[in-house]
Amino acid sequence: MPVEKLDKRFGVTAVEKGFITSEQLFDAMKLQIIEDLEPVGHRLLGEILLDEGSITAEQISEVLEAMEEAIKL
């Protein structure tokens, strides 16, 4: 997925679809940054939100599909 063609990122798309709140996105982003500073490694926002119970696997798929469609436009 070419980054230069993405005008919306995963978290913004998930908020716009009503799957998560902006607060849940912010909290997941904070956790992602904290984990990036530890030897744990990088987790994607979708994985963090899924592990936190904030989003379902089906919703993640829907967000990713919407992002792919945006690239085609």
CHARMM internal coordinates of N, CA and C (Angstrom, degrees):
IC EDIT
DIST 1 N 1 CA 1.4508
DIST 1 CA 1 C 1.5310
ANGL 1 N 1 CA 1 C 107.98
DIST 1 C 2 N 1.3152
ANGL 1 CA 1 C 2 N 118.56
DIHE 1 N 1 CA 1 C 2 N 108.45
DIST 2 N 2 CA 1.4656
ANGL 1 C 2 N 2 CA 120.46
DIHE 1 CA 1 C 2 N 2 CA -178.96
DIST 2 CA 2 C 1.5218
ANGL 2 N 2 CA 2 C 111.95
DIHE 1 C 2 N 2 CA 2 C -64.02
DIST 2 C 3 N 1.3106
ANGL 2 CA 2 C 3 N 115.69
DIHE 2 N 2 CA 2 C 3 N 122.43
DIST 3 N 3 CA 1.4619
ANGL 2 C 3 N 3 CA 121.07
DIHE 2 CA 2 C 3 N 3 CA -176.31
DIST 3 CA 3 C 1.5222
ANGL 3 N 3 CA 3 C 111.27
DIHE 2 C 3 N 3 CA 3 C -61.66
DIST 3 C 4 N 1.3343
ANGL 3 CA 3 C 4 N 118.01
DIHE 3 N 3 CA 3 C 4 N -37.52
DIST 4 N 4 CA 1.4645
ANGL 3 C 4 N 4 CA 120.01
DIHE 3 CA 3 C 4 N 4 CA -176.91
DIST 4 CA 4 C 1.5282
ANGL 4 N 4 CA 4 C 112.64
DIHE 3 C 4 N 4 CA 4 C -63.53
DIST 4 C 5 N 1.3347
ANGL 4 CA 4 C 5 N 118.00
DIHE 4 N 4 CA 4 C 5 N -19.77
DIST 5 N 5 CA 1.4634
ANGL 4 C 5 N 5 CA 120.43
DIHE 4 CA 4 C 5 N 5 CA 179.49
DIST 5 CA 5 C 1.5265
ANGL 5 N 5 CA 5 C 112.82
DIHE 4 C 5 N 5 CA 5 C -91.08
DIST 5 C 6 N 1.3262
ANGL 5 CA 5 C 6 N 117.07
DIHE 5 N 5 CA 5 C 6 N -8.60
DIST 6 N 6 CA 1.4612
ANGL 5 C 6 N 6 CA 120.33
DIHE 5 CA 5 C 6 N 6 CA -179.67
DIST 6 CA 6 C 1.5160
ANGL 6 N 6 CA 6 C 109.57
DIHE 5 C 6 N 6 CA 6 C -84.75
DIST 6 C 7 N 1.3306
ANGL 6 CA 6 C 7 N 116.56
DIHE 6 N 6 CA 6 C 7 N 114.43
DIST 7 N 7 CA 1.4545
ANGL 6 C 7 N 7 CA 117.90
DIHE 6 CA 6 C 7 N 7 CA 176.52
DIST 7 CA 7 C 1.5162
ANGL 7 N 7 CA 7 C 111.16
DIHE 6 C 7 N 7 CA 7 C -95.24
DIST 7 C 8 N 1.3191
ANGL 7 CA 7 C 8 N 117.45
DIHE 7 N 7 CA 7 C 8 N -13.72
DIST 8 N 8 CA 1.4599
ANGL 7 C 8 N 8 CA 121.69
DIHE 7 CA 7 C 8 N 8 CA 175.91
DIST 8 CA 8 C 1.5163
ANGL 8 N 8 CA 8 C 108.02
DIHE 7 C 8 N 8 CA 8 C -132.49
DIST 8 C 9 N 1.2734
ANGL 8 CA 8 C 9 N 115.26
DIHE 8 N 8 CA 8 C 9 N 139.91
DIST 9 N 9 CA 1.4503
ANGL 8 C 9 N 9 CA 120.22
DIHE 8 CA 8 C 9 N 9 CA -179.33
DIST 9 CA 9 C 1.5255
ANGL 9 N 9 CA 9 C 110.35
DIHE 8 C 9 N 9 CA 9 C -94.50
DIST 9 C 10 N 1.3335
ANGL 9 CA 9 C 10 N 115.31
DIHE 9 N 9 CA 9 C 10 N 173.12
DIST 10 N 10 CA 1.4552
ANGL 9 C 10 N 10 CA 121.27
DIHE 9 CA 9 C 10 N 10 CA -175.69
DIST 10 CA 10 C 1.5247
ANGL 10 N 10 CA 10 C 112.21
DIHE 9 C 10 N 10 CA 10 C -53.30
DIST 10 C 11 N 1.3264
ANGL 10 CA 10 C 11 N 117.03
DIHE 10 N 10 CA 10 C 11 N -52.93
DIST 11 N 11 CA 1.4621
ANGL 10 C 11 N 11 CA 120.96
DIHE 10 CA 10 C 11 N 11 CA -175.64
DIST 11 CA 11 C 1.5104
ANGL 11 N 11 CA 11 C 113.57
DIHE 10 C 11 N 11 CA 11 C -61.02
DIST 11 C 12 N 1.3280
ANGL 11 CA 11 C 12 N 116.66
DIHE 11 N 11 CA 11 C 12 N -43.05
DIST 12 N 12 CA 1.4662
ANGL 11 C 12 N 12 CA 120.75
DIHE 11 CA 11 C 12 N 12 CA 179.92
DIST 12 CA 12 C 1.5257
ANGL 12 N 12 CA 12 C 109.82
DIHE 11 C 12 N 12 CA 12 C -64.20
DIST 12 C 13 N 1.3194
ANGL 12 CA 12 C 13 N 116.69
DIHE 12 N 12 CA 12 C 13 N -42.57
DIST 13 N 13 CA 1.4637
ANGL 12 C 13 N 13 CA 120.59
DIHE 12 CA 12 C 13 N 13 CA 179.34
DIST 13 CA 13 C 1.5258
ANGL 13 N 13 CA 13 C 110.63
DIHE 12 C 13 N 13 CA 13 C -63.52
DIST 13 C 14 N 1.3246
ANGL 13 CA 13 C 14 N 117.52
DIHE 13 N 13 CA 13 C 14 N -41.70
DIST 14 N 14 CA 1.4656
ANGL 13 C 14 N 14 CA 121.25
DIHE 13 CA 13 C 14 N 14 CA 179.29
DIST 14 CA 14 C 1.5248
ANGL 14 N 14 CA 14 C 111.36
DIHE 13 C 14 N 14 CA 14 C -63.81
DIST 14 C 15 N 1.3231
ANGL 14 CA 14 C 15 N 117.20
DIHE 14 N 14 CA 14 C 15 N -38.63
DIST 15 N 15 CA 1.4713
ANGL 14 C 15 N 15 CA 120.99
DIHE 14 CA 14 C 15 N 15 CA 177.07
DIST 15 CA 15 C 1.5242
ANGL 15 N 15 CA 15 C 109.79
DIHE 14 C 15 N 15 CA 15 C -67.07
DIST 15 C 16 N 1.3262
ANGL 15 CA 15 C 16 N 117.30
DIHE 15 N 15 CA 15 C 16 N -45.82
DIST 16 N 16 CA 1.4633
ANGL 15 C 16 N 16 CA 120.90
DIHE 15 CA 15 C 16 N 16 CA -178.87
DIST 16 CA 16 C 1.5217
ANGL 16 N 16 CA 16 C 111.88
DIHE 15 C 16 N 16 CA 16 C -62.09
DIST 16 C 17 N 1.3272
ANGL 16 CA 16 C 17 N 117.63
DIHE 16 N 16 CA 16 C 17 N -32.47
DIST 17 N 17 CA 1.4606
ANGL 16 C 17 N 17 CA 121.19
DIHE 16 CA 16 C 17 N 17 CA 178.22
DIST 17 CA 17 C 1.5306
ANGL 17 N 17 CA 17 C 111.65
DIHE 16 C 17 N 17 CA 17 C -79.47
DIST 17 C 18 N 1.3262
ANGL 17 CA 17 C 18 N 116.97
DIHE 17 N 17 CA 17 C 18 N -7.27
DIST 18 N 18 CA 1.4586
ANGL 17 C 18 N 18 CA 120.67
DIHE 17 CA 17 C 18 N 18 CA 178.61
DIST 18 CA 18 C 1.5190
ANGL 18 N 18 CA 18 C 113.99
DIHE 17 C 18 N 18 CA 18 C 81.84
DIST 18 C 19 N 1.3292
ANGL 18 CA 18 C 19 N 117.00
DIHE 18 N 18 CA 18 C 19 N 13.09
DIST 19 N 19 CA 1.4609
ANGL 18 C 19 N 19 CA 120.44
DIHE 18 CA 18 C 19 N 19 CA -179.26
DIST 19 CA 19 C 1.5216
ANGL 19 N 19 CA 19 C 112.10
DIHE 18 C 19 N 19 CA 19 C -77.00
DIST 19 C 20 N 1.3240
ANGL 19 CA 19 C 20 N 116.90
DIHE 19 N 19 CA 19 C 20 N -32.92
DIST 20 N 20 CA 1.4605
ANGL 19 C 20 N 20 CA 122.04
DIHE 19 CA 19 C 20 N 20 CA 178.68
DIST 20 CA 20 C 1.5266
ANGL 20 N 20 CA 20 C 108.53
DIHE 19 C 20 N 20 CA 20 C -138.25
DIST 20 C 21 N 1.3237
ANGL 20 CA 20 C 21 N 115.42
DIHE 20 N 20 CA 20 C 21 N 164.12
DIST 21 N 21 CA 1.4665
ANGL 20 C 21 N 21 CA 120.02
DIHE 20 CA 20 C 21 N 21 CA 175.76
DIST 21 CA 21 C 1.5287
ANGL 21 N 21 CA 21 C 108.95
DIHE 20 C 21 N 21 CA 21 C -93.06
DIST 21 C 22 N 1.3114
ANGL 21 CA 21 C 22 N 115.48
DIHE 21 N 21 CA 21 C 22 N 164.88
DIST 22 N 22 CA 1.4632
ANGL 21 C 22 N 22 CA 118.83
DIHE 21 CA 21 C 22 N 22 CA 176.86
DIST 22 CA 22 C 1.5307
ANGL 22 N 22 CA 22 C 110.23
DIHE 21 C 22 N 22 CA 22 C -64.22
DIST 22 C 23 N 1.3192
ANGL 22 CA 22 C 23 N 117.33
DIHE 22 N 22 CA 22 C 23 N -30.72
DIST 23 N 23 CA 1.4706
ANGL 22 C 23 N 23 CA 120.42
DIHE 22 CA 22 C 23 N 23 CA 177.25
DIST 23 CA 23 C 1.5277
ANGL 23 N 23 CA 23 C 110.90
DIHE 22 C 23 N 23 CA 23 C -66.58
DIST 23 C 24 N 1.3295
ANGL 23 CA 23 C 24 N 117.02
DIHE 23 N 23 CA 23 C 24 N -41.69
DIST 24 N 24 CA 1.4631
ANGL 23 C 24 N 24 CA 119.98
DIHE 23 CA 23 C 24 N 24 CA 177.36
DIST 24 CA 24 C 1.5297
ANGL 24 N 24 CA 24 C 110.64
DIHE 23 C 24 N 24 CA 24 C -63.51
DIST 24 C 25 N 1.3272
ANGL 24 CA 24 C 25 N 116.65
DIHE 24 N 24 CA 24 C 25 N -39.42
DIST 25 N 25 CA 1.4608
ANGL 24 C 25 N 25 CA 120.76
DIHE 24 CA 24 C 25 N 25 CA 177.19
DIST 25 CA 25 C 1.5226
ANGL 25 N 25 CA 25 C 110.44
DIHE 24 C 25 N 25 CA 25 C -62.56
DIST 25 C 26 N 1.3216
ANGL 25 CA 25 C 26 N 116.34
DIHE 25 N 25 CA 25 C 26 N -47.11
DIST 26 N 26 CA 1.4621
ANGL 25 C 26 N 26 CA 121.04
DIHE 25 CA 25 C 26 N 26 CA -179.51
DIST 26 CA 26 C 1.5259
ANGL 26 N 26 CA 26 C 110.92
DIHE 25 C 26 N 26 CA 26 C -59.86
DIST 26 C 27 N 1.3332
ANGL 26 CA 26 C 27 N 116.60
DIHE 26 N 26 CA 26 C 27 N -44.67
DIST 27 N 27 CA 1.4672
ANGL 26 C 27 N 27 CA 120.54
DIHE 26 CA 26 C 27 N 27 CA 179.57
DIST 27 CA 27 C 1.5306
ANGL 27 N 27 CA 27 C 111.32
DIHE 26 C 27 N 27 CA 27 C -62.82
DIST 27 C 28 N 1.3297
ANGL 27 CA 27 C 28 N 116.64
DIHE 27 N 27 CA 27 C 28 N -41.14
DIST 28 N 28 CA 1.4652
ANGL 27 C 28 N 28 CA 120.53
DIHE 27 CA 27 C 28 N 28 CA 179.16
DIST 28 CA 28 C 1.5273
ANGL 28 N 28 CA 28 C 110.85
DIHE 27 C 28 N 28 CA 28 C -66.23
DIST 28 C 29 N 1.3237
ANGL 28 CA 28 C 29 N 116.64
DIHE 28 N 28 CA 28 C 29 N -38.13
DIST 29 N 29 CA 1.4683
ANGL 28 C 29 N 29 CA 120.35
DIHE 28 CA 28 C 29 N 29 CA 178.44
DIST 29 CA 29 C 1.5275
ANGL 29 N 29 CA 29 C 110.89
DIHE 28 C 29 N 29 CA 29 C -66.38
DIST 29 C 30 N 1.3389
ANGL 29 CA 29 C 30 N 116.55
DIHE 29 N 29 CA 29 C 30 N -39.72
DIST 30 N 30 CA 1.4695
ANGL 29 C 30 N 30 CA 119.82
DIHE 29 CA 29 C 30 N 30 CA 176.94
DIST 30 CA 30 C 1.5240
ANGL 30 N 30 CA 30 C 110.36
DIHE 29 C 30 N 30 CA 30 C -61.61
DIST 30 C 31 N 1.3328
ANGL 30 CA 30 C 31 N 116.38
DIHE 30 N 30 CA 30 C 31 N -45.43
DIST 31 N 31 CA 1.4625
ANGL 30 C 31 N 31 CA 120.72
DIHE 30 CA 30 C 31 N 31 CA 179.59
DIST 31 CA 31 C 1.5286
ANGL 31 N 31 CA 31 C 110.56
DIHE 30 C 31 N 31 CA 31 C -62.84
DIST 31 C 32 N 1.3235
ANGL 31 CA 31 C 32 N 116.92
DIHE 31 N 31 CA 31 C 32 N -39.84
DIST 32 N 32 CA 1.4618
ANGL 31 C 32 N 32 CA 121.01
DIHE 31 CA 31 C 32 N 32 CA 178.87
DIST 32 CA 32 C 1.5323
ANGL 32 N 32 CA 32 C 110.69
DIHE 31 C 32 N 32 CA 32 C -60.60
DIST 32 C 33 N 1.3119
ANGL 32 CA 32 C 33 N 116.86
DIHE 32 N 32 CA 32 C 33 N -43.37
DIST 33 N 33 CA 1.4682
ANGL 32 C 33 N 33 CA 120.94
DIHE 32 CA 32 C 33 N 33 CA 179.29
DIST 33 CA 33 C 1.5267
ANGL 33 N 33 CA 33 C 110.72
DIHE 32 C 33 N 33 CA 33 C -65.03
DIST 33 C 34 N 1.3309
ANGL 33 CA 33 C 34 N 116.70
DIHE 33 N 33 CA 33 C 34 N -44.59
DIST 34 N 34 CA 1.4660
ANGL 33 C 34 N 34 CA 120.75
DIHE 33 CA 33 C 34 N 34 CA 179.11
DIST 34 CA 34 C 1.5266
ANGL 34 N 34 CA 34 C 110.17
DIHE 33 C 34 N 34 CA 34 C -59.94
DIST 34 C 35 N 1.3353
ANGL 34 CA 34 C 35 N 116.66
DIHE 34 N 34 CA 34 C 35 N -45.33
DIST 35 N 35 CA 1.4630
ANGL 34 C 35 N 35 CA 120.38
DIHE 34 CA 34 C 35 N 35 CA -179.69
DIST 35 CA 35 C 1.5261
ANGL 35 N 35 CA 35 C 111.59
DIHE 34 C 35 N 35 CA 35 C -66.15
DIST 35 C 36 N 1.3232
ANGL 35 CA 35 C 36 N 117.03
DIHE 35 N 35 CA 35 C 36 N -32.87
DIST 36 N 36 CA 1.4656
ANGL 35 C 36 N 36 CA 120.20
DIHE 35 CA 35 C 36 N 36 CA 178.24
DIST 36 CA 36 C 1.5263
ANGL 36 N 36 CA 36 C 111.49
DIHE 35 C 36 N 36 CA 36 C -64.01
DIST 36 C 37 N 1.3145
ANGL 36 CA 36 C 37 N 117.09
DIHE 36 N 36 CA 36 C 37 N -25.94
DIST 37 N 37 CA 1.4617
ANGL 36 C 37 N 37 CA 121.58
DIHE 36 CA 36 C 37 N 37 CA 179.83
DIST 37 CA 37 C 1.5259
ANGL 37 N 37 CA 37 C 112.43
DIHE 36 C 37 N 37 CA 37 C -84.79
DIST 37 C 38 N 1.3196
ANGL 37 CA 37 C 38 N 116.73
DIHE 37 N 37 CA 37 C 38 N -8.90
DIST 38 N 38 CA 1.4579
ANGL 37 C 38 N 38 CA 122.37
DIHE 37 CA 37 C 38 N 38 CA -179.75
DIST 38 CA 38 C 1.5304
ANGL 38 N 38 CA 38 C 109.36
DIHE 37 C 38 N 38 CA 38 C -105.64
DIST 38 C 39 N 1.3258
ANGL 38 CA 38 C 39 N 116.73
DIHE 38 N 38 CA 38 C 39 N 163.41
DIST 39 N 39 CA 1.4686
ANGL 38 C 39 N 39 CA 118.90
DIHE 38 CA 38 C 39 N 39 CA 179.59
DIST 39 CA 39 C 1.5315
ANGL 39 N 39 CA 39 C 113.62
DIHE 38 C 39 N 39 CA 39 C -71.94
DIST 39 C 40 N 1.3232
ANGL 39 CA 39 C 40 N 117.27
DIHE 39 N 39 CA 39 C 40 N 1.58
DIST 40 N 40 CA 1.4648
ANGL 39 C 40 N 40 CA 121.92
DIHE 39 CA 39 C 40 N 40 CA -178.88
DIST 40 CA 40 C 1.5231
ANGL 40 N 40 CA 40 C 111.05
DIHE 39 C 40 N 40 CA 40 C -60.89
DIST 40 C 41 N 1.3077
ANGL 40 CA 40 C 41 N 116.72
DIHE 40 N 40 CA 40 C 41 N -39.72
DIST 41 N 41 CA 1.4561
ANGL 40 C 41 N 41 CA 120.74
DIHE 40 CA 40 C 41 N 41 CA -178.13
DIST 41 CA 41 C 1.5142
ANGL 41 N 41 CA 41 C 111.68
DIHE 40 C 41 N 41 CA 41 C 107.49
DIST 41 C 42 N 1.3137
ANGL 41 CA 41 C 42 N 114.74
DIHE 41 N 41 CA 41 C 42 N 173.70
DIST 42 N 42 CA 1.4625
ANGL 41 C 42 N 42 CA 122.30
DIHE 41 CA 41 C 42 N 42 CA -174.72
DIST 42 CA 42 C 1.5262
ANGL 42 N 42 CA 42 C 110.79
DIHE 41 C 42 N 42 CA 42 C -87.94
DIST 42 C 43 N 1.3428
ANGL 42 CA 42 C 43 N 115.70
DIHE 42 N 42 CA 42 C 43 N 131.94
DIST 43 N 43 CA 1.4659
ANGL 42 C 43 N 43 CA 120.92
DIHE 42 CA 42 C 43 N 43 CA 171.42
DIST 43 CA 43 C 1.5157
ANGL 43 N 43 CA 43 C 107.84
DIHE 42 C 43 N 43 CA 43 C -116.09
DIST 43 C 44 N 1.3097
ANGL 43 CA 43 C 44 N 116.35
DIHE 43 N 43 CA 43 C 44 N 144.19
DIST 44 N 44 CA 1.4557
ANGL 43 C 44 N 44 CA 121.47
DIHE 43 CA 43 C 44 N 44 CA 176.35
DIST 44 CA 44 C 1.5234
ANGL 44 N 44 CA 44 C 109.75
DIHE 43 C 44 N 44 CA 44 C -72.15
DIST 44 C 45 N 1.3320
ANGL 44 CA 44 C 45 N 116.01
DIHE 44 N 44 CA 44 C 45 N 154.01
DIST 45 N 45 CA 1.4693
ANGL 44 C 45 N 45 CA 120.10
DIHE 44 CA 44 C 45 N 45 CA -179.71
DIST 45 CA 45 C 1.5225
ANGL 45 N 45 CA 45 C 111.40
DIHE 44 C 45 N 45 CA 45 C -58.57
DIST 45 C 46 N 1.3173
ANGL 45 CA 45 C 46 N 117.37
DIHE 45 N 45 CA 45 C 46 N -40.35
DIST 46 N 46 CA 1.4620
ANGL 45 C 46 N 46 CA 120.22
DIHE 45 CA 45 C 46 N 46 CA 178.86
DIST 46 CA 46 C 1.5156
ANGL 46 N 46 CA 46 C 112.14
DIHE 45 C 46 N 46 CA 46 C -59.19
DIST 46 C 47 N 1.3211
ANGL 46 CA 46 C 47 N 116.62
DIHE 46 N 46 CA 46 C 47 N -40.43
DIST 47 N 47 CA 1.4606
ANGL 46 C 47 N 47 CA 121.27
DIHE 46 CA 46 C 47 N 47 CA 178.54
DIST 47 CA 47 C 1.5268
ANGL 47 N 47 CA 47 C 110.92
DIHE 46 C 47 N 47 CA 47 C -65.74
DIST 47 C 48 N 1.3188
ANGL 47 CA 47 C 48 N 116.55
DIHE 47 N 47 CA 47 C 48 N -43.07
DIST 48 N 48 CA 1.4667
ANGL 47 C 48 N 48 CA 120.78
DIHE 47 CA 47 C 48 N 48 CA 178.46
DIST 48 CA 48 C 1.5232
ANGL 48 N 48 CA 48 C 110.16
DIHE 47 C 48 N 48 CA 48 C -62.60
DIST 48 C 49 N 1.3268
ANGL 48 CA 48 C 49 N 116.72
DIHE 48 N 48 CA 48 C 49 N -48.02
DIST 49 N 49 CA 1.4686
ANGL 48 C 49 N 49 CA 121.05
DIHE 48 CA 48 C 49 N 49 CA -179.07
DIST 49 CA 49 C 1.5241
ANGL 49 N 49 CA 49 C 111.33
DIHE 48 C 49 N 49 CA 49 C -63.17
DIST 49 C 50 N 1.3270
ANGL 49 CA 49 C 50 N 117.48
DIHE 49 N 49 CA 49 C 50 N -37.36
DIST 50 N 50 CA 1.4600
ANGL 49 C 50 N 50 CA 121.71
DIHE 49 CA 49 C 50 N 50 CA 177.65
DIST 50 CA 50 C 1.5258
ANGL 50 N 50 CA 50 C 110.10
DIHE 49 C 50 N 50 CA 50 C -66.02
DIST 50 C 51 N 1.3210
ANGL 50 CA 50 C 51 N 116.91
DIHE 50 N 50 CA 50 C 51 N -46.81
DIST 51 N 51 CA 1.4690
ANGL 50 C 51 N 51 CA 120.99
DIHE 50 CA 50 C 51 N 51 CA 179.11
DIST 51 CA 51 C 1.5262
ANGL 51 N 51 CA 51 C 112.03
DIHE 50 C 51 N 51 CA 51 C -62.34
DIST 51 C 52 N 1.3322
ANGL 51 CA 51 C 52 N 116.72
DIHE 51 N 51 CA 51 C 52 N -32.20
DIST 52 N 52 CA 1.4675
ANGL 51 C 52 N 52 CA 121.57
DIHE 51 CA 51 C 52 N 52 CA 179.18
DIST 52 CA 52 C 1.5330
ANGL 52 N 52 CA 52 C 111.60
DIHE 51 C 52 N 52 CA 52 C -79.78
DIST 52 C 53 N 1.3296
ANGL 52 CA 52 C 53 N 117.52
DIHE 52 N 52 CA 52 C 53 N -10.11
DIST 53 N 53 CA 1.4612
ANGL 52 C 53 N 53 CA 121.39
DIHE 52 CA 52 C 53 N 53 CA -178.15
DIST 53 CA 53 C 1.5159
ANGL 53 N 53 CA 53 C 113.39
DIHE 52 C 53 N 53 CA 53 C 80.02
DIST 53 C 54 N 1.3267
ANGL 53 CA 53 C 54 N 116.69
DIHE 53 N 53 CA 53 C 54 N 17.70
DIST 54 N 54 CA 1.4652
ANGL 53 C 54 N 54 CA 121.13
DIHE 53 CA 53 C 54 N 54 CA -177.35
DIST 54 CA 54 C 1.5186
ANGL 54 N 54 CA 54 C 112.83
DIHE 53 C 54 N 54 CA 54 C -87.76
DIST 54 C 55 N 1.3337
ANGL 54 CA 54 C 55 N 117.11
DIHE 54 N 54 CA 54 C 55 N -18.14
DIST 55 N 55 CA 1.4598
ANGL 54 C 55 N 55 CA 121.79
DIHE 54 CA 54 C 55 N 55 CA -176.28
DIST 55 CA 55 C 1.5245
ANGL 55 N 55 CA 55 C 107.69
DIHE 54 C 55 N 55 CA 55 C -148.54
DIST 55 C 56 N 1.3241
ANGL 55 CA 55 C 56 N 116.76
DIHE 55 N 55 CA 55 C 56 N 153.06
DIST 56 N 56 CA 1.4602
ANGL 55 C 56 N 56 CA 120.75
DIHE 55 CA 55 C 56 N 56 CA 178.63
DIST 56 CA 56 C 1.5247
ANGL 56 N 56 CA 56 C 110.29
DIHE 55 C 56 N 56 CA 56 C -98.50
DIST 56 C 57 N 1.3236
ANGL 56 CA 56 C 57 N 115.50
DIHE 56 N 56 CA 56 C 57 N 165.04
DIST 57 N 57 CA 1.4647
ANGL 56 C 57 N 57 CA 120.34
DIHE 56 CA 56 C 57 N 57 CA 177.29
DIST 57 CA 57 C 1.5286
ANGL 57 N 57 CA 57 C 110.50
DIHE 56 C 57 N 57 CA 57 C -62.27
DIST 57 C 58 N 1.3255
ANGL 57 CA 57 C 58 N 116.60
DIHE 57 N 57 CA 57 C 58 N -36.87
DIST 58 N 58 CA 1.4629
ANGL 57 C 58 N 58 CA 120.58
DIHE 57 CA 57 C 58 N 58 CA 178.78
DIST 58 CA 58 C 1.5253
ANGL 58 N 58 CA 58 C 110.96
DIHE 57 C 58 N 58 CA 58 C -64.72
DIST 58 C 59 N 1.3218
ANGL 58 CA 58 C 59 N 116.62
DIHE 58 N 58 CA 58 C 59 N -39.90
DIST 59 N 59 CA 1.4610
ANGL 58 C 59 N 59 CA 120.33
DIHE 58 CA 58 C 59 N 59 CA 178.39
DIST 59 CA 59 C 1.5282
ANGL 59 N 59 CA 59 C 111.06
DIHE 58 C 59 N 59 CA 59 C -67.07
DIST 59 C 60 N 1.3218
ANGL 59 CA 59 C 60 N 117.05
DIHE 59 N 59 CA 59 C 60 N -37.80
DIST 60 N 60 CA 1.4655
ANGL 59 C 60 N 60 CA 120.41
DIHE 59 CA 59 C 60 N 60 CA 176.16
DIST 60 CA 60 C 1.5232
ANGL 60 N 60 CA 60 C 109.48
DIHE 59 C 60 N 60 CA 60 C -59.93
DIST 60 C 61 N 1.3260
ANGL 60 CA 60 C 61 N 116.49
DIHE 60 N 60 CA 60 C 61 N -45.58
DIST 61 N 61 CA 1.4655
ANGL 60 C 61 N 61 CA 120.35
DIHE 60 CA 60 C 61 N 61 CA 178.61
DIST 61 CA 61 C 1.5160
ANGL 61 N 61 CA 61 C 111.34
DIHE 60 C 61 N 61 CA 61 C -59.69
DIST 61 C 62 N 1.3255
ANGL 61 CA 61 C 62 N 116.98
DIHE 61 N 61 CA 61 C 62 N -41.27
DIST 62 N 62 CA 1.4632
ANGL 61 C 62 N 62 CA 120.80
DIHE 61 CA 61 C 62 N 62 CA 179.67
DIST 62 CA 62 C 1.5298
ANGL 62 N 62 CA 62 C 111.54
DIHE 61 C 62 N 62 CA 62 C -64.78
DIST 62 C 63 N 1.3204
ANGL 62 CA 62 C 63 N 116.82
DIHE 62 N 62 CA 62 C 63 N -40.47
DIST 63 N 63 CA 1.4693
ANGL 62 C 63 N 63 CA 120.64
DIHE 62 CA 62 C 63 N 63 CA 177.57
DIST 63 CA 63 C 1.5242
ANGL 63 N 63 CA 63 C 109.97
DIHE 62 C 63 N 63 CA 63 C -63.62
DIST 63 C 64 N 1.3291
ANGL 63 CA 63 C 64 N 117.15
DIHE 63 N 63 CA 63 C 64 N -45.65
DIST 64 N 64 CA 1.4634
ANGL 63 C 64 N 64 CA 120.68
DIHE 63 CA 63 C 64 N 64 CA -179.47
DIST 64 CA 64 C 1.5254
ANGL 64 N 64 CA 64 C 111.48
DIHE 63 C 64 N 64 CA 64 C -63.63
DIST 64 C 65 N 1.3316
ANGL 64 CA 64 C 65 N 116.86
DIHE 64 N 64 CA 64 C 65 N -38.98
DIST 65 N 65 CA 1.4664
ANGL 64 C 65 N 65 CA 120.54
DIHE 64 CA 64 C 65 N 65 CA 176.70
DIST 65 CA 65 C 1.5193
ANGL 65 N 65 CA 65 C 110.71
DIHE 64 C 65 N 65 CA 65 C -62.84
DIST 65 C 66 N 1.3231
ANGL 65 CA 65 C 66 N 117.33
DIHE 65 N 65 CA 65 C 66 N -42.18
DIST 66 N 66 CA 1.4657
ANGL 65 C 66 N 66 CA 121.07
DIHE 65 CA 65 C 66 N 66 CA 178.75
DIST 66 CA 66 C 1.5269
ANGL 66 N 66 CA 66 C 110.58
DIHE 65 C 66 N 66 CA 66 C -63.29
DIST 66 C 67 N 1.3244
ANGL 66 CA 66 C 67 N 116.48
DIHE 66 N 66 CA 66 C 67 N -38.31
DIST 67 N 67 CA 1.4640
ANGL 66 C 67 N 67 CA 120.18
DIHE 66 CA 66 C 67 N 67 CA 178.50
DIST 67 CA 67 C 1.5293
ANGL 67 N 67 CA 67 C 110.84
DIHE 66 C 67 N 67 CA 67 C -66.66
DIST 67 C 68 N 1.3352
ANGL 67 CA 67 C 68 N 116.84
DIHE 67 N 67 CA 67 C 68 N -39.51
DIST 68 N 68 CA 1.4633
ANGL 67 C 68 N 68 CA 120.69
DIHE 67 CA 67 C 68 N 68 CA 177.76
DIST 68 CA 68 C 1.5250
ANGL 68 N 68 CA 68 C 110.92
DIHE 67 C 68 N 68 CA 68 C -65.19
DIST 68 C 69 N 1.3286
ANGL 68 CA 68 C 69 N 116.56
DIHE 68 N 68 CA 68 C 69 N -40.64
DIST 69 N 69 CA 1.4681
ANGL 68 C 69 N 69 CA 120.53
DIHE 68 CA 68 C 69 N 69 CA 178.14
DIST 69 CA 69 C 1.5203
ANGL 69 N 69 CA 69 C 110.74
DIHE 68 C 69 N 69 CA 69 C -62.72
DIST 69 C 70 N 1.3168
ANGL 69 CA 69 C 70 N 117.27
DIHE 69 N 69 CA 69 C 70 N -38.00
DIST 70 N 70 CA 1.4655
ANGL 69 C 70 N 70 CA 121.20
DIHE 69 CA 69 C 70 N 70 CA -179.90
DIST 70 CA 70 C 1.5251
ANGL 70 N 70 CA 70 C 110.97
DIHE 69 C 70 N 70 CA 70 C -63.36
DIST 70 C 71 N 1.3155
ANGL 70 CA 70 C 71 N 116.20
DIHE 70 N 70 CA 70 C 71 N -32.13
DIST 71 N 71 CA 1.4654
ANGL 70 C 71 N 71 CA 120.22
DIHE 70 CA 70 C 71 N 71 CA 179.23
DIST 71 CA 71 C 1.5271
ANGL 71 N 71 CA 71 C 110.34
DIHE 70 C 71 N 71 CA 71 C -68.67
DIST 71 C 72 N 1.3279
ANGL 71 CA 71 C 72 N 116.33
DIHE 71 N 71 CA 71 C 72 N -36.74
DIST 72 N 72 CA 1.4618
ANGL 71 C 72 N 72 CA 121.16
DIHE 71 CA 71 C 72 N 72 CA -177.05
DIST 72 CA 72 C 1.5208
ANGL 72 N 72 CA 72 C 112.61
DIHE 71 C 72 N 72 CA 72 C -69.72
DIST 72 C 73 N 1.3266
ANGL 72 CA 72 C 73 N 116.81
DIHE 72 N 72 CA 72 C 73 N -22.85
DIST 73 N 73 CA 1.4707
ANGL 72 C 73 N 73 CA 120.05
DIHE 72 CA 72 C 73 N 73 CA -176.90
DIST 73 CA 73 C 1.4932
ANGL 73 N 73 CA 73 C 113.15
DIHE 72 C 73 N 73 CA 73 C -72.81
END
COOR INIT
IC SEED 1 N 1 CA 1 C
IC BUILD
